[in-house]
Amino acid sequence: CEDCGKSLIGECKLHGPLIRAKDRVIPSRARLTLPHYLTLRVLELRAGNQQILGVFAKKVIQKRTQFGPYVGQLSTKLTCYDESRLVLQVLKDGGKYFLDTPNEDCGNWMMFVRLARNQEEQTLVAYQHCGEVYFTTVKPIEPHTELKVWYAADYAKFMEASAVFIKEESDICPLPPVAKEPVDPWICSSCRSTFATFSLLESHQCIHKDRV
């Protein structure tokens, strides 16, 4: 304590605690890479203060606008799985690797883009080019619209994923599949989560194996 000149463990009982000045919070790498005409919104707050984020347009974004490449760590196992995000893989030096983003400092803003559940809400298409993954707009995106992505046809085949679904009136009709998939969903025997393809289930099960 600089007032009484004593070396103490903890607070000085005579002069009280120090006034603590906190460092300024620095945004993560992923948040800093967000283009100025896009914004992040908190869509849900889960247990442990976990935020579910979405990427929204602040102005009109033209059709055929390309974003990327997607930044992530090349990994043979997926260490971070989120059912609301696309699983992405690339070919590098003859090997197939996951683009893994275990935290926000390992990727760019594209890691926050959620997957599209049907063609109506899809605004982006994901594809691989020269060993990198890019997102391109498939239609003009209006302000306050969330950016949502699904695989391009060739990339869906590479990822062993089905085509995105189209909602028509009361029926849900799939597009012509690019890869044969079972009608029933794949179910994880450990946590009972369901997945559209075996490839996604296999990637998810890697997490359980690592924890064991």
N, C-alpha and C positions, 0 to 999 in steps of 0.2 A: 504494500500500500504506500503510495507516494506521500500521503498525508501524515501517517504515523511512522513511516520508515520501517515497517515490519514485513517480513516475508511470510506469507500466509498460504495455507491450503484452503482454497475457496474464498468466500467473501470476508471482508473485514467487518467484524462485529461492531466496531466503533463508527466507521465511516460509511458502511453499507456497500452495496454492489456497485460495480462499474456501469456506466451508461454504454450499452452495446450499440455500435454502429454496424449495420448490415451492408454487405456488398450489394451492388446493383445486380439484379437478376438478368443474366444474359440469355437470350433465346437460343434454342438448340440449333444445330447446323441445318436440320430439316426445315425449321420455321424461317430461318434467315434466307433460304433459297426461294421462298414463295414469291412468285411474280407480283408486281404491285397491283395488278387488276384482279387478283384472287384473294380470298380471305378464308380463314379457318373459323368454323363455328363448333361449339360444343353441343352435340346432339343428345348425349346421355352421360350421366355420372354414375359409375358403378362403385362397388365396394372397394375400399382402399383408395378412394378419391381418384380412381381411374377414369380418365376422360375418353369418350368416344367422339372423335372429331370427323368433320366432313369439310370438303373443299367447295367453296361457292364462288361464282363469278360476281364481280363488282360492276362489270360493264359487258356489252355484247362481245362475244368471242366468235370470230368467223369460222365457218366450216373449213376443214383441211388445215387447221392450225396444229402444228406439231410441238409436243413437249418432250423433253428428255435430253439425254438418256436417263433412265431410272438408275439411281445410285444405291448400291447395296454391297454387302460383303459376299464374295463367292464362297459357297459352302456346299459340301456334299450332304449335309443334314440341315433341315430347317429348325432353327432353335427358337424362333418366334413365330407362332401361328395365330392368326386372327381370322375368324370365320367371315368377317365383313370385308376382308381385303383379298385381292387376287394372289394366288401363289405364282411366282414367276421363276422361270429357269432359262438358262442360256447355254449355248454350246461354246466352249472355250478350249482350244488346243485339243480337240477331239473328245473332250469330256463334257458331261452334262452337269451343270451346277445350279444351285438355288441362289437367287438374289436375296440374301438374308438381311433383315434390318432389326437386330435385337434392341436397338434404342435409337432415339432421334438424332444422335450424333454420328450414326453410321449410314444415314441415307439422306435423300433430299425430300422436298415437299410431296413428291409423287407417292410416297409411302402412306399418305393420309387419304388418298383417293379410294373411295369404297367401290365395291363391285356392283354392277347393275343386275337387278333381278329379272328384268324383262327388257324388250327392245324399246319400249316407250320411254323408260327412264335412262337408257344408255345414251351417253353423250360422247364417250371416248372409246377408241378401239386400241388394244395393246398388241404390239407385234415386235418381232425380233429382226434387227438389221445389223449386220457386221458385228455380231456378238454383243449387241446392246439392245435394251428394250425401250421402245418409245410409245407414247400415247398420242393419238391424233383425233381431233374432233370429227365426228361423223355428221354433225349438223350444227347450225348456229346455236350458241348457248346464250340465253337471255340473262340479264342481271338477276341476282338472287336465286339462280338455279344451281343445284349441286352437280358437280362433275362426277359422273359414274362411268366405270369402265368394264369392258369385257374383252375376251380374246378375239383377235382376227381369225378367220377361218383356218388358215395354215398354222397359225400359232396355237389354236385350240387343238388341232391334231397333234402337234408337237407336245403339248401339255396333257394329251389324252383326256381332254375335257369336252363336254357336250356344248352345243350351240346355246346361246341365250334364249330364253323363252319369250314369246309374244303373248300378251293378254288381249284376247278378242272377245268382247261382250262378256258372257258368263263362262266361256271356255278358255282354257289355257292350251295353246297349240304350239308345240316345239317347231323350230326351224328344221330343215333337213339336217340330220346329224352329220358331223364331220368325223366322228368316231363312234363305234358301237358301244353303248353303255347300257347297263342293266336298268330295268324299270324301277326296281326297288332301290332305295338309297343304301349306301355303304354305311354300316354302323360300327363305331369304335367299341370294342368289348370292354375297355377300361372305364370310359366315362359316358358311353351311350350317345355321343355326339354323332350326327349324321352328315354324310358327305355325298356330293353328286357323282364323284368318280373314285375309283380305287386309288389313283395316283394321289389325290388329295388326302385320302384316308391314310395311305402309307406315309406321307409326309407328316401328318398329324401324330402318328404313332411313334415317330422318332423322338418326339418330345417326351412321351411316357417312358421310353427306354432310357433316355438320358437321365431322367429324374431317378429311375430305379438304380 
